[in-house]
């Protein structure tokens, strides 16, 4: 597991801060909770992409619902906000 995968796994597990990764090792752990095992991190890293896609899809659906309610297109909304 590389550093990027470790970071994604920790984020998926809810550790948004309090850690640092150097190379392929966690080199700093400042969280009150115990450091997750490599297996837990690896499993969570595999879920990261799926979670990110689901969140992006939910955000896009919510955005479209608002646009539909307002009766405007995404381009029109961009003009209003830009």
Residue, then its C-alpha position, 0 to 999 in steps of 0.5 A: x500500500x502506498x502513501x496515497x492509498x493510506x491517506x484515502x483509507x484514513x480519510x474513509x475511516x473518518x480521520x481527517x487530521x492528526x496524522x502524516x504519511x511518509x512513503x508507505x508508513x504512518x509517521x505521525x499519529x495524534x488522534x485519541x483513537x488507536x491507529x487502524x490496522x493496515x488491513x482496516x486501512x486497506x479495506x477503507x482505501x478500496x471504498x474511498x473511490x466508491x464513496x467519492x463517486x456517490x457523494x459527487x452524484x448526490x451533490x449533482x442530483x441536489x444541484x439539479x433539483x434546485x435548478x429545476x425548482x428555480x426553472x433555470x439551466x446550469x449555464x444560467x446559474x453560473x451567470x448569476x453566480x459569476 
